[in-house]
Amino acid sequence: MGDGVEIVDMLDGEEKKLVNDRISDGEVEKNELVGSDEEEVFEEAIDSQEGAKPESFEADGLREDKILEETAENSKDEDDLEETSRNERGVETLKVNYSVVGESHGEVKLQHTTIKEAESDLVTPKMNDDQGAACAEISYGKIESSLDVVENSEESTSNFAAEDVNLVNGNTHSSSGNGIVSPENKELVGEVISVSAWSEETGNDGIENEILEEKVDVSAGMGTENKVGEGEGTNKNCFDKGYICLDNESGEKRNDETGAEYNSVKNASGGKSLNDSIEVAAGTLSPLEKSSSEENREIEGHSSSGFPGVTFREQDTVQNSNGGHDIQQSPQSNKEIEKQQDSSVNIGPEIKESLHVERESEVLSSVSPTESRSNTAALPPARPAGLGRAAPLLEPAPRVPQQPRVNGNVSHNQPQQAEDSTTTETDEHDETREKLQFIRVKFLRLSHRLGQTPHNVVVAQVLYRLGLAEQLRGRNGSRVGAFSFDRASAMAEQLEAAGQDPLDFSCTIMVLGKSGVGKSATINSIFDELKIRTDAFQMGTKRVQDIEGFVQGIKVRVIDTPGLLPSWSDQHKNEKILKSVRAFIKKNPPDIVLYLDRLDMQSRDSGDMPLLRTITDVFGPSIWFNAIVGLTHAASAPPDGPNGTASSYDMFVTQRSHVIQQAIRQAAGDMRLMNPVSLVENHSACRTNRAGQRVLPNGQVWKPHLLLLSFASKILAEANALLKLQDNIPGEQFATRSKAPPLPLLLSSLLQSRPQAKLPEQQYDDEEDEDDLDESSDFDEESEYDELPPFKRLTKAEMAKLSKSQKKEYLDEMEYREKLFMKRQMKEERKRRKLLKKFAAEIKDMPNGYSENVEEERSEPAAVPVPMPDLSLPASFDSDNPTHRFRYLDSSNQWLVRPVLETHGWDHDIGYEGVNAERLFVVKDKIPVSFSGQVTKDKKDANVQLELASSVKHGDGRSTSLGFDMQNAGKELAYTVRSETRFNNFRKNKAAAGLSVTLLGDSVSAGLKVEDKLIANKRFRMVMSGGAMTSRGDVAYGGTLEAQFRDKDYPLGRFLSTLGLSVMDWHGDLAIGGNIQSQVPIGRSSNLIARANLNNRGAGQVSIRVNSSEQLQLAVVALVPLFKKLLSYYYSTEQMQYGH
Amino acid sequence: MAALQTPREWIGIQQFPPATQSKLLEILGKYKEEDVSSLTVLVMGKGGVGKSSTVNSVIGEKAAAVSTFQSEGLRPTLVSRSRSGFTLNIIDTPGLIEGGYVNDQAINIIKRFLLNMTIDVLLYVDRLDVYRVDDLDRQVVSAITDAFGKEIWKKSALVLTHAQFSPPDGLNYNSFVSRRSDALLKVIRTGAQLKKQDMQGSSTPIILVENSGRCHKNDSDEKILPDGTSWIPNLLNTITEISFNGNKAIHVDKKLVEGPNPNQRGKRLIPLIFAFQYLLVMKPLVRAIKSDVTRESKPAWELRDSGLASRRS
């Protein structure tokens, strides 16, 4: 007993230290300084890697969990709690007694069958809380059972319910007291107590918050089931935190809060209820968890019977910590203890039985955990699973996102369905989970070898992240809770103890850093031997080398690199060095990069920036994602603060790491990076602890910590690879985001109706086809022109003599005649072309020898006419206008090369943006291939645009065009292959269907379109097209409609109206746009062009343009009121919009 | 300018332990004997090596702002303290390195600040506990040389801060110090492009400094180095020695600040070059052209035309 107290004392001291640590951490956070010690840093690093807001994520889980609005703070608390609870678990599972398990196997089989019901019933909690503290689970099970009773007899009431439950608790304690007391266990007890007390202290806020909320909920008095569930949740939570003796206390709490419901327990169960409840309790234990829970019970037994002093002490701590909140509870809880001990005397045998039950199920589970789980799940639940919802609170919140919702939504009449569905989903992930479990075991073994207990924050964080990752992966299956830390821990223990199973783990660390910071020395320290010769004054390492060795039986490979130089002028040397490093690591890349710098060097003025940037340039920013910052010379004393007194070591380390982290962030260009920091001290005079390990001024043993950080990164990378979580590395995340192809853009380019490539002699075919429509009707007009009386044009002098009316008449007459003349010319041209065509067709039909001759004759002129497009010159001459400055010759070359001019550039700018080249080939006299390419370059970026199109005519009315496009899209090139087939079978209706495939970056998108062209008559035509584009499961739909209404004889009559509509749907985001354009001739020499467009977001544009060849300045004035009107209209609508 | 302000009384000296005080006063007495009323010390070096801390330690009060992680702006600060008629001016300069480069702007500011002052002693500060020298050190040294001329190194001392540390394995303290200082002196020699014989006359003294509050102290409460010397009097003593070592103090005048005027360079050569051009370039050219003109054979039509023209007119 004396021993026990001593141990407790000792551990108390430790605990205080721990608490202090926590507090200092808190301070640091307040100061907005990041990461006072590595644990904190690591945490944040994880946070930052997790994405924008991991806490919100947790909060989500909570919300779903309780259907209560939780604040972010709350979730943070939860996080804390979770950490502590993990620590508890770590402690309690240090020693697992396996022998007991085997023995009790035979006896209990029968009982197992009897409690099947209960077991299956409690699948839910089991799944969710197997991470929770074992003791909490025991009592939880009991409460569950009593609640079970509550449900069965809702009406009944009893005042003794509370005592009943507590008695049950007491029973368990005493029963486990029958276990054997061993010195080992003593120690355990001590440790368990200290940790639990600590966790109670740290986690207080969280508990309080939750309890309060639960209270509210329960007192609101809704469905019994829900309330019970939540009440239970509270209890559970309490167990979770101060779990050893807290169960008494929380029992009371529950009584206070949910008294009404619990009152019924006693009545329903009566004498039998005790037994029942115990059985159920046994069933509750998750198969994966049992060993530890049992162990725990044993421990507790010792504590209550063997070391009463210890128990009371612990009780005190709990009370102290909770005293502020529930003072009236403390006397009661004392009573409970008494009761508990009383009952231990009374109800021994019964409990034994229940223990057997537990052991039995445990054996089952250890044989095949998956099987047993599915077995139990398949059984029909005896009561609504709604109670299961209480369980999640024990877990770190994020792990149970689905379950509560299921329970909340589904009424308690059909819980089985929910159960089943979740079960099947779980099975799918079993294999992955098994693998993950191996990783976990591996990591625990590693940390064990490094002498780190699972309550090391790094270890806890890694385990938490593994759990989180698993949960993210298995989001649909709510059973991801099968974390089974304890099993992993037990397995790790066993494997380590056996020492025969070789650890399948090796870690490659690459060391980078400035010259002389101690890279080689650090490597020597890691292996604890002189692997590399170091020299203080010379460049020790001249080339990249590979050092392999074993640290605590773990294979570690370290890549030592030559030192880098900080000066800008030396960066090319650095580059050389780093390139050799890159070549070296190509075949065997490192898992971790250790960037070393000296702790006691104040690299300010961004002195390391050149160096860091060079590293980033050579290796890419991803090198920093898996980098650890090592600060050598960590034992050096911090410099004097501003007031002359020495600043604290922790503060110094924090600031220094902050500086380096910030520099790395800048160099990597990713502000979310948070590299964990590890301290290193290679000096032989460094303080060591008894085991000969070097200890830093803050009491940290650095080497295991450094290695643990490295291993943790590797483990997490392994887990990521296993779970294929994409969002864990920020770099990857960015990459995937940027690569989403701009579907709407591609689609709209696909929908664009393109003219088909044509043979030179067929250049005007299309128009002809269309104009065929009403050719016959033109004849009378044609003759009309010939019938007109002769007309003599007047000279200017003659014109001046005419009176006004005469002038008008003359002009009218002239216009009419001009029109007719032009019409006739067009007709003749058309006729001529037709004749040519006919002629060509005839030639083809002729015998071979003859046709060749003619072909030759004909092909020559066909090759020559390269249409020379002329730039439209501006109305006035201006030497600054590039159109005037750059004229080019019309060469007879088949290649048409033109400059791309920028007309809207700055004055006196060169105005020359790029070059455009075009050419039309004819392959085999049949297939036209057109090529056009354009290269433009401005100050920022160069654009390439290349288009290759050809078309094949097959049959009479069908033609297929093939095209290849290449153009810049952002920073990447988009390659598009498209093909389109046109059907010209009807005169009035032409249909086309097309396909296109675009490769942009590394994503391929495919599109399909259908187009229909309807020509109603000479004046009206309409083009409709619709299409879809898909890429990576993402689909965009779009359609366009274009209608054109034009003058009867279009090229002459200038009236033209078009209406365009387009619809685009992408991601459920519908965009509709329309535009209308009308061109109306006013009088003889003026044109009015009005254009308006509008989209469904309310943005639009109206433009009116009048051009005139006569001087009509005054007429412009007439537009003023029009504009005014439009403006006022526009403003009024705008105001209306704002008003809404 | 800053030099014009009346120097404050050196109160900080009283804050030293009596043993140090007496030593310091003894040194100050030496100046009195030599009839020197003021001494200007320029402190230069890379950023973060402890220049300002050294100044503070010497003065005995917090005269220059020090912070571990931030550098103070680009302006040098002049700290002058007078004690019984003798004025000690210490000019603390900002770190010369920024982002891997020597900060030319900072050097220019320092130069302008020092206009019309005389530098008696230059203290080049670096850390003792750094193992390597790199190109940056050389650049700093050559920047200083460019700014003030080679001669300044004859009036300089190498100050090594963080002197209280235990050298890495296998080295004793003294040999470490000598190797470190040798390395730095070599850098200074190459950076300042000093020839061997330049350095022979006066070897740059080494001063070890420990500014930390954790500095060990001896029985009489003096701050001492690991080798047992009390470093503050030692520092002042060395400064005194340098100031009397016979080499000329560096006076920073306009010429030094602004550098040589390119317009003035080679002015005297102008007439010479002119004469050269006239006699050797222009004359032959003119001669060649004239002879060419006389030798010219005109085509027939031109002769006819000119003949016509002459006839007409």
Interface residues (C-beta under 8 A of the other chain):
Chain A: S515 G516 A521 T534 A536 F537 M539 G563 L565 P566 S567 W568 S569 D570 Q571 D600 M601 Q602 S603 R604 D605 S606 G607 M609 P610 L611 H633 S636 A637 P638 P639 D640 G641 P642 G644 T645 A646 S647 F652 Q655 R656 V659 H683 S684 A685
Chain B: G47 G48 S53 K62 A65 V66 S67 T68 F69 Q70 S71 G95 I97 E98 G99 G100 Y101 R127 D129 V130 Y131 R132 D134 D135 L136 Q139 H162 F165 S166 P167 P168 D169 L171 F176 R179 R180 A183 N211 S212 G213 R214
